Amino acid sequence: MDTTVSSRRWLQLLLGLIVMMTISSPQYVWTLFVKPFQTTTGASLAAVQVTFTLVIVLQTFFSPVQGWLIDRFSPKLMIAIGAALSGLGWIAASYADSLLALYATYGLLCGLGTGIVYVGIVGLMVRWFPDRRGFAVGIVAAGYGMGAMITTFPITDLMAATDYRHTLLVFGLILGAVGILAALGLRAPRADEMAGIPETRILSAAHDTAPRAMLRTPLFWLMFCMMTMMSTGGLMVVANFANFAREFGVADALVFGFAALPFALTFDRITNGLTRPFFGWVSDHIGRENTMAIAFALEALAICLLLYYRQNAYAFALLSGVVFFAWGEIFSLFPSILTDTFGTRHATTNYGFLYMAQGVGSLLGGPVAALIHDAAGNWVPVFSIAIVLDLITAVLAYFVLKPMRRTWLGRDAAPVPEAALGKPAMV
């Protein structure tokens, strides 16, 4: 590969990582603003939390439209607009005095903005790195998962020194400006730039599949169901984690000199970020389905152990990190395998449809898990369901998805490495 092209695509990865980090805070530091917004609006906790639901729903369920816009127009322009909307959401929310204003600013603008950026960056990375899709997507996904670690303490300090309105205004301006500047350096690769990548390492179909045709394939809907099950099972644990810790009596126990709950939440954010490039890199070498089977089974085992040792604060805190480590990789593996299967031309729009599975999981994982807990009187059934979903998805990855993709790629006559399909490459 030409060294100039190599430098360009690594620069694109860096810029994509920066933009992803700038849109991380609206989701991951939301909890810091809940109480101030309650005080300002006089609304209940449940009513204020609708804002967060709006962010997730708009980010995921509108992603096919956002992906189409990015494929139709300039990725640079649309991603810059997304970063601007995300920053503007915070700026406008700093003036919000009512629930409706909060929904229309923080909920609507941040939801749409983060969705455009997320599917847009992932769509660009799978094009720039056909030989390292899992790793590249994992890096930018880690930026979204871990970006808020950089802003959490400064935001907390500024809120203590001033107030939440000033904090939203300042960080909305900073994050929006940084995101726009980084986005202006992004672009899609030209065909001649990708021609220099060795064919033997390209895990891609020979022909591109348009969204409408993709939606008619059982293969896509298998991936959608698998991502929905993994999202649901994982979010059942993620959304209710603090409640688990308190009910199991370990939330305030000391772990390495820290209270178990905040220690676990910090540790989990780190492992949830690191897993994305790690398992993406692994999948680039041993195949997506093989990696999925290993990671999803590990997730089931980790939840089993977490349940068994739930009253041991050290075990609970450390095993929670393993749970997040075995779950967060879905955000690198699924977009990679989707592009491997249906090609790069419509990668952003196609992933927009698959990313809706995360939205379905968010609706099922939190509320449904809480209802199950209330009906059963404990969290054991919730853990059990998450374990079963993980195991089913692991089995589907190896025994159903793998042969279905083999058939699809064989019909497509694509050069597929032995590691990806489990048999000699076809020509």
Disulfide bonds with the S-S distance in Angstrom:
none
